[in-house]
């Protein structure tokens, strides 16, 4: 088998790293100038097929972790969120 740049095992990871470093994705669509380090790490691993679940505090940037990869890959992403359950749990404590 001939080894070229495109079929080298590290090529896909390299391309993903470059895309995450280009702020055009998150600046244009989300208005952020940068990602948090934990968001970059999760997104890189998600795009490599390694992570499927993220648990973070409210307002920490979970949504971006699932919204940015489809923009980069042009693939569909399905997110299941227990929003109703979360609202029902939090309303009584207000």
N, CA, C and O atoms as a GROMACS GRO file, in nm:
protein
  376
    1UNK      N    1   0.084  -0.117   0.000
    1UNK     CA    2   0.000   0.000   0.000
    1UNK      C    3   0.088   0.124   0.000
    1UNK      O    4   0.184   0.133   0.077
    2UNK      N    5   0.056   0.216  -0.084
    2UNK     CA    6   0.130   0.342  -0.091
    2UNK      C    7   0.079   0.435   0.019
    2UNK      O    8  -0.042   0.455   0.034
    3UNK      N    9   0.170   0.491   0.095
    3UNK     CA   10   0.133   0.584   0.202
    3UNK      C   11   0.144   0.726   0.149
    3UNK      O   12   0.251   0.771   0.108
    4UNK      N   13   0.032   0.796   0.151
    4UNK     CA   14   0.031   0.937   0.112
    4UNK      C   15  -0.014   1.018   0.233
    4UNK      O   16  -0.054   0.962   0.335
    5UNK      N   17  -0.009   1.146   0.220
    5UNK     CA   18  -0.049   1.232   0.332
    5UNK      C   19  -0.194   1.206   0.372
    5UNK      O   20  -0.225   1.201   0.491
    6UNK      N   21  -0.283   1.191   0.274
    6UNK     CA   22  -0.426   1.176   0.305
    6UNK      C   23  -0.461   1.043   0.369
    6UNK      O   24  -0.558   1.035   0.445
    7UNK      N   25  -0.385   0.936   0.341
    7UNK     CA   26  -0.420   0.809   0.404
    7UNK      C   27  -0.330   0.776   0.523
    7UNK      O   28  -0.336   0.665   0.576
    8UNK      N   29  -0.248   0.871   0.564
    8UNK     CA   30  -0.166   0.853   0.684
    8UNK      C   31  -0.258   0.853   0.806
    8UNK      O   32  -0.350   0.936   0.812
    9UNK      N   33  -0.238   0.763   0.904
    9UNK     CA   34  -0.328   0.753   1.019
    9UNK      C   35  -0.347   0.884   1.096
    9UNK      O   36  -0.455   0.906   1.152
   10UNK      N   37  -0.248   0.968   1.102
   10UNK     CA   38  -0.260   1.092   1.178
   10UNK      C   39  -0.319   1.208   1.101
   10UNK      O   40  -0.338   1.316   1.156
   11UNK      N   41  -0.348   1.188   0.972
   11UNK     CA   42  -0.395   1.299   0.889
   11UNK      C   43  -0.530   1.354   0.935
   11UNK      O   44  -0.546   1.475   0.946
   12UNK      N   45  -0.625   1.266   0.964
   12UNK     CA   46  -0.758   1.312   1.006
   12UNK      C   47  -0.749   1.392   1.136
   12UNK      O   48  -0.814   1.495   1.150
   13UNK      N   49  -0.668   1.344   1.230
   13UNK     CA   50  -0.650   1.416   1.356
   13UNK      C   51  -0.588   1.552   1.332
   13UNK      O   52  -0.627   1.650   1.394
   14UNK      N   53  -0.491   1.557   1.242
   14UNK     CA   54  -0.424   1.683   1.209
   14UNK      C   55  -0.524   1.783   1.150
   14UNK      O   56  -0.525   1.900   1.188
   15UNK      N   57  -0.608   1.737   1.058
   15UNK     CA   58  -0.708   1.824   0.996
   15UNK      C   59  -0.808   1.874   1.100
   15UNK      O   60  -0.844   1.992   1.099
   16UNK      N   61  -0.853   1.786   1.188
   16UNK     CA   62  -0.946   1.828   1.293
   16UNK      C   63  -0.884   1.934   1.382
   16UNK      O   64  -0.949   2.032   1.418
   17UNK      N   65  -0.758   1.916   1.415
   17UNK     CA   66  -0.687   2.013   1.498
   17UNK      C   67  -0.683   2.148   1.428
   17UNK      O   68  -0.706   2.252   1.492
   18UNK      N   69  -0.655   2.149   1.300
   18UNK     CA   70  -0.652   2.275   1.225
   18UNK      C   71  -0.788   2.342   1.222
   18UNK      O   72  -0.798   2.464   1.239
   19UNK      N   73  -0.894   2.264   1.202
   19UNK     CA   74  -1.028   2.322   1.196
   19UNK      C   75  -1.070   2.381   1.330
   19UNK      O   76  -1.134   2.485   1.334
   20UNK      N   77  -1.032   2.314   1.440
   20UNK     CA   78  -1.067   2.367   1.571
   20UNK      C   79  -0.989   2.492   1.604
   20UNK      O   80  -1.033   2.574   1.685
   21UNK      N   81  -0.874   2.509   1.542
   21UNK     CA   82  -0.793   2.629   1.566
   21UNK      C   83  -0.844   2.748   1.485
   21UNK      O   84  -0.809   2.863   1.515
   22UNK      N   85  -0.925   2.722   1.385
   22UNK     CA   86  -0.980   2.831   1.303
   22UNK      C   87  -1.107   2.883   1.370
   22UNK      O   88  -1.209   2.814   1.370
   23UNK      N   89  -1.102   3.002   1.426
   23UNK     CA   90  -1.218   3.052   1.499
   23UNK      C   91  -1.339   3.085   1.412
   23UNK      O   92  -1.445   3.119   1.465
   24UNK      N   93  -1.326   3.076   1.280
   24UNK     CA   94  -1.438   3.110   1.192
   24UNK      C   95  -1.562   3.028   1.226
   24UNK      O   96  -1.674   3.078   1.217
   25UNK      N   97  -1.544   2.902   1.266
   25UNK     CA   98  -1.658   2.816   1.297
   25UNK      C   99  -1.735   2.868   1.417
   25UNK      O  100  -1.857   2.884   1.411
   26UNK      N  101  -1.665   2.894   1.526
   26UNK     CA  102  -1.738   2.935   1.645
   26UNK      C  103  -1.761   3.085   1.653
   26UNK      O  104  -1.850   3.128   1.726
   27UNK      N  105  -1.686   3.165   1.580
   27UNK     CA  106  -1.713   3.309   1.577
   27UNK      C  107  -1.837   3.339   1.492
   27UNK      O  108  -1.927   3.410   1.536
   28UNK      N  109  -1.841   3.284   1.373
   28UNK     CA  110  -1.950   3.313   1.280
   28UNK      C  111  -2.084   3.259   1.332
   28UNK      O  112  -2.184   3.331   1.332
   29UNK      N  113  -2.086   3.133   1.374
   29UNK     CA  114  -2.212   3.070   1.411
   29UNK      C  115  -2.255   3.096   1.555
   29UNK      O  116  -2.375   3.101   1.584
   30UNK      N  117  -2.158   3.112   1.647
   30UNK     CA  118  -2.192   3.121   1.788
   30UNK      C  119  -2.148   3.251   1.856
   30UNK      O  120  -2.191   3.279   1.969
   31UNK      N  121  -2.065   3.331   1.791
   31UNK     CA  122  -2.021   3.458   1.847
   31UNK      C  123  -1.910   3.449   1.950
   31UNK      O  124  -1.883   3.547   2.019
   32UNK      N  125  -1.844   3.334   1.961
   32UNK     CA  126  -1.733   3.317   2.055
   32UNK      C  127  -1.600   3.338   1.984
   32UNK      O  128  -1.585   3.299   1.868
   33UNK      N  129  -1.505   3.399   2.052
   33UNK     CA  130  -1.374   3.420   1.991
   33UNK      C  131  -1.279   3.303   2.018
   33UNK      O  132  -1.177   3.290   1.951
   34UNK      N  133  -1.313   3.218   2.114
   34UNK     CA  134  -1.229   3.102   2.142
   34UNK      C  135  -1.312   2.996   2.214
   34UNK      O  136  -1.423   3.022   2.261
   35UNK      N  137  -1.255   2.877   2.220
   35UNK     CA  138  -1.318   2.766   2.293
   35UNK      C  139  -1.242   2.746   2.423
   35UNK      O  140  -1.123   2.777   2.432
   36UNK      N  141  -1.311   2.693   2.524
   36UNK     CA  142  -1.242   2.651   2.646
   36UNK      C  143  -1.160   2.527   2.614
   36UNK      O  144  -1.194   2.452   2.522
   37UNK      N  145  -1.054   2.504   2.689
   37UNK     CA  146  -0.968   2.387   2.663
   37UNK      C  147  -1.047   2.257   2.675
   37UNK      O  148  -1.025   2.165   2.597
   38UNK      N  149  -1.140   2.248   2.772
   38UNK     CA  150  -1.218   2.126   2.789
   38UNK      C  151  -1.315   2.105   2.672
   38UNK      O  152  -1.348   1.991   2.639
   39UNK      N  153  -1.362   2.215   2.610
   39UNK     CA  154  -1.448   2.202   2.492
   39UNK      C  155  -1.367   2.149   2.374
   39UNK      O  156  -1.412   2.060   2.303
   40UNK      N  157  -1.247   2.205   2.353
   40UNK     CA  158  -1.161   2.157   2.244
   40UNK      C  159  -1.129   2.010   2.261
   40UNK      O  160  -1.136   1.932   2.165
   41UNK      N  161  -1.095   1.971   2.384
   41UNK     CA  162  -1.060   1.831   2.410
   41UNK      C  163  -1.178   1.739   2.381
   41UNK      O  164  -1.162   1.637   2.315
   42UNK      N  165  -1.297   1.776   2.430
   42UNK     CA  166  -1.415   1.693   2.407
   42UNK      C  167  -1.447   1.684   2.258
   42UNK      O  168  -1.473   1.575   2.207
   43UNK      N  169  -1.446   1.798   2.189
   43UNK     CA  170  -1.480   1.801   2.047
   43UNK      C  171  -1.381   1.718   1.966
   43UNK      O  172  -1.421   1.644   1.876
   44UNK      N  173  -1.252   1.729   1.996
   44UNK     CA  174  -1.152   1.649   1.924
   44UNK      C  175  -1.179   1.501   1.945
   44UNK      O  176  -1.175   1.423   1.850
   45UNK      N  177  -1.206   1.462   2.069
   45UNK     CA  178  -1.231   1.320   2.097
   45UNK      C  179  -1.363   1.273   2.037
   45UNK      O  180  -1.373   1.160   1.989
   46UNK      N  181  -1.463   1.358   2.038
   46UNK     CA  182  -1.590   1.323   1.976
   46UNK      C  183  -1.573   1.299   1.826
   46UNK      O  184  -1.625   1.203   1.771
   47UNK      N  185  -1.498   1.388   1.760
   47UNK     CA  186  -1.476   1.375   1.616
   47UNK      C  187  -1.391   1.253   1.583
   47UNK      O  188  -1.395   1.203   1.470
   48UNK      N  189  -1.314   1.206   1.680
   48UNK     CA  190  -1.234   1.084   1.660
   48UNK      C  191  -1.315   0.959   1.695
   48UNK      O  192  -1.265   0.847   1.684
   49UNK      N  193  -1.441   0.979   1.738
   49UNK     CA  194  -1.526   0.866   1.772
   49UNK      C  195  -1.503   0.812   1.912
   49UNK      O  196  -1.540   0.698   1.940
   50UNK      N  197  -1.443   0.891   2.000
   50UNK     CA  198  -1.407   0.841   2.132
   50UNK      C  199  -1.508   0.874   2.240
   50UNK      O  200  -1.540   0.786   2.320
   51UNK      N  201  -1.558   0.996   2.248
   51UNK     CA  202  -1.654   1.035   2.352
   51UNK      C  203  -1.793   1.046   2.292
   51UNK      O  204  -1.809   1.081   2.175
   52UNK      N  205  -1.892   1.015   2.372
   52UNK     CA  206  -2.030   1.032   2.328
   52UNK      C  207  -2.112   1.110   2.430
   52UNK      O  208  -2.224   1.152   2.399
   53UNK      N  209  -2.059   1.130   2.549
   53UNK     CA  210  -2.135   1.193   2.657
   53UNK      C  211  -2.050   1.299   2.724
   53UNK      O  212  -1.931   1.279   2.750
   54UNK      N  213  -2.111   1.413   2.753
   54UNK     CA  214  -2.042   1.518   2.827
   54UNK      C  215  -2.132   1.563   2.942
   54UNK      O  216  -2.252   1.583   2.924
   55UNK      N  217  -2.072   1.577   3.059
   55UNK     CA  218  -2.144   1.624   3.177
   55UNK      C  219  -2.072   1.748   3.227
   55UNK      O  220  -1.956   1.741   3.268
   56UNK      N  221  -2.141   1.861   3.223
   56UNK     CA  222  -2.084   1.988   3.269
   56UNK      C  223  -2.192   2.066   3.341
   56UNK      O  224  -2.311   2.038   3.326
   57UNK      N  225  -2.150   2.164   3.419
   57UNK     CA  226  -2.244   2.250   3.489
   57UNK      C  227  -2.324   2.334   3.389
   57UNK      O  228  -2.282   2.353   3.275
   58UNK      N  229  -2.437   2.384   3.434
   58UNK     CA  230  -2.518   2.473   3.351
   58UNK      C  231  -2.436   2.595   3.311
   58UNK      O  232  -2.373   2.659   3.396
   59UNK      N  233  -2.439   2.627   3.183
   59UNK     CA  234  -2.366   2.744   3.132
   59UNK      C  235  -2.220   2.721   3.103
   59UNK      O  236  -2.148   2.816   3.072
   60UNK      N  237  -2.173   2.596   3.113
   60UNK     CA  238  -2.031   2.567   3.091
   60UNK      C  239  -1.995   2.545   2.945
   60UNK      O  240  -1.876   2.539   2.911
   61UNK      N  241  -2.095   2.532   2.857
   61UNK     CA  242  -2.066   2.517   2.715
   61UNK      C  243  -2.089   2.379   2.657
   61UNK      O  244  -2.027   2.342   2.558
   62UNK      N  245  -2.180   2.303   2.718
   62UNK     CA  246  -2.211   2.169   2.667
   62UNK      C  247  -2.268   2.173   2.526
   62UNK      O  248  -2.229   2.096   2.439
   63UNK      N  249  -2.362   2.265   2.504
   63UNK     CA  250  -2.430   2.271   2.374
   63UNK      C  251  -2.332   2.288   2.259
   63UNK      O  252  -2.346   2.224   2.155
   64UNK      N  253  -2.235   2.374   2.277
   64UNK     CA  254  -2.135   2.397   2.172
   64UNK      C  255  -2.057   2.270   2.140
   64UNK      O  256  -2.016   2.248   2.026
   65UNK      N  257  -2.037   2.186   2.241
   65UNK     CA  258  -1.965   2.060   2.220
   65UNK      C  259  -2.037   1.969   2.120
   65UNK      O  260  -1.973   1.888   2.053
   66UNK      N  261  -2.170   1.983   2.111
   66UNK     CA  262  -2.247   1.902   2.017
   66UNK      C  263  -2.289   1.978   1.892
   66UNK      O  264  -2.322   1.916   1.791
   67UNK      N  265  -2.289   2.109   1.898
   67UNK     CA  266  -2.331   2.189   1.782
   67UNK      C  267  -2.218   2.215   1.684
   67UNK      O  268  -2.242   2.227   1.564
   68UNK      N  269  -2.096   2.225   1.733
   68UNK     CA  270  -1.982   2.256   1.646
   68UNK      C  271  -1.939   2.139   1.557
   68UNK      O  272  -1.912   2.161   1.439
   69UNK      N  273  -1.931   2.015   1.607
   69UNK     CA  274  -1.886   1.905   1.521
   69UNK      C  275  -1.964   1.887   1.391
   69UNK      O  276  -1.902   1.863   1.288
   70UNK      N  277  -2.099   1.897   1.391
   70UNK     CA  278  -2.169   1.884   1.263
   70UNK      C  279  -2.134   1.993   1.163
   70UNK      O  280  -2.137   1.970   1.042
   71UNK      N  281  -2.100   2.111   1.212
   71UNK     CA  282  -2.058   2.218   1.120
   71UNK      C  283  -1.923   2.186   1.057
   71UNK      O  284  -1.899   2.220   0.941
   72UNK      N  285  -1.836   2.122   1.133
   72UNK     CA  286  -1.703   2.087   1.083
   72UNK      C  287  -1.711   1.969   0.987
   72UNK      O  288  -1.649   1.971   0.880
   73UNK      N  289  -1.788   1.867   1.024
   73UNK     CA  290  -1.791   1.742   0.947
   73UNK      C  291  -1.899   1.738   0.840
   73UNK      O  292  -1.893   1.655   0.749
   74UNK      N  293  -1.997   1.827   0.849
   74UNK     CA  294  -2.113   1.827   0.758
   74UNK      C  295  -2.196   1.700   0.775
   74UNK      O  296  -2.262   1.656   0.681
   75UNK      N  297  -2.193   1.642   0.897
   75UNK     CA  298  -2.272   1.522   0.928
   75UNK      C  299  -2.383   1.558   1.025
   75UNK      O  300  -2.378   1.663   1.090
   76UNK      N  301  -2.482   1.471   1.036
   76UNK     CA  302  -2.594   1.492   1.126
   76UNK      C  303  -2.556   1.453   1.268
   76UNK      O  304  -2.485   1.355   1.289
   77UNK      N  305  -2.605   1.528   1.363
   77UNK     CA  306  -2.582   1.498   1.504
   77UNK      C  307  -2.718   1.497   1.574
   77UNK      O  308  -2.796   1.591   1.560
   78UNK      N  309  -2.746   1.393   1.649
   78UNK     CA  310  -2.870   1.384   1.725
   78UNK      C  311  -2.836   1.400   1.872
   78UNK      O  312  -2.754   1.325   1.926
   79UNK      N  313  -2.897   1.497   1.937
   79UNK     CA  314  -2.873   1.523   2.078
   79UNK      C  315  -3.002   1.495   2.154
   79UNK      O  316  -3.108   1.547   2.120
   80UNK      N  317  -2.992   1.413   2.257
   80UNK     CA  318  -3.106   1.382   2.342
   80UNK      C  319  -3.084   1.455   2.474
   80UNK      O  320  -2.984   1.432   2.543
   81UNK      N  321  -3.176   1.541   2.507
   81UNK     CA  322  -3.163   1.624   2.627
   81UNK      C  323  -3.286   1.610   2.715
   81UNK      O  324  -3.399   1.620   2.666
   82UNK      N  325  -3.267   1.586   2.843
   82UNK     CA  326  -3.382   1.572   2.934
   82UNK      C  327  -3.433   1.708   2.981
   82UNK      O  328  -3.448   1.731   3.101
   83UNK      N  329  -3.461   1.798   2.887
   83UNK     CA  330  -3.497   1.935   2.922
   83UNK      C  331  -3.623   1.943   3.008
   83UNK      O  332  -3.625   2.014   3.108
   84UNK      N  333  -3.728   1.870   2.970
   84UNK     CA  334  -3.851   1.873   3.049
   84UNK      C  335  -3.827   1.825   3.191
   84UNK      O  336  -3.873   1.886   3.287
   85UNK      N  337  -3.754   1.716   3.203
   85UNK     CA  338  -3.721   1.662   3.334
   85UNK      C  339  -3.639   1.761   3.415
   85UNK      O  340  -3.661   1.778   3.535
   86UNK      N  341  -3.545   1.826   3.349
   86UNK     CA  342  -3.460   1.926   3.415
   86UNK      C  343  -3.545   2.044   3.464
   86UNK      O  344  -3.527   2.091   3.576
   87UNK      N  345  -3.635   2.091   3.380
   87UNK     CA  346  -3.720   2.204   3.418
   87UNK      C  347  -3.810   2.166   3.536
   87UNK      O  348  -3.825   2.244   3.630
   88UNK      N  349  -3.870   2.048   3.530
   88UNK     CA  350  -3.959   2.004   3.638
   88UNK      C  351  -3.882   1.988   3.769
   88UNK      O  352  -3.938   2.010   3.877
   89UNK      N  353  -3.757   1.951   3.759
   89UNK     CA  354  -3.673   1.934   3.877
   89UNK      C  355  -3.632   2.069   3.938
   89UNK      O  356  -3.623   2.081   4.060
   90UNK      N  357  -3.609   2.169   3.853
   90UNK     CA  358  -3.557   2.297   3.901
   90UNK      C  359  -3.666   2.396   3.940
   90UNK      O  360  -3.641   2.481   4.027
   91UNK      N  361  -3.784   2.391   3.881
   91UNK     CA  362  -3.890   2.488   3.911
   91UNK      C  363  -3.930   2.487   4.059
   91UNK      O  364  -3.942   2.595   4.117
   92UNK      N  365  -3.951   2.372   4.122
   92UNK     CA  366  -3.992   2.375   4.264
   92UNK      C  367  -3.889   2.443   4.356
   92UNK      O  368  -3.927   2.496   4.460
   93UNK      N  369  -3.764   2.442   4.319
   93UNK     CA  370  -3.662   2.502   4.406
   93UNK      C  371  -3.649   2.652   4.388
   93UNK      O  372  -3.570   2.716   4.457
   94UNK      N  373  -3.727   2.711   4.297
   94UNK     CA  374  -3.719   2.856   4.274
   94UNK      C  375  -3.809   2.933   4.367
   94UNK      O  376  -3.814   3.055   4.362
   0.00000   0.00000   0.00000
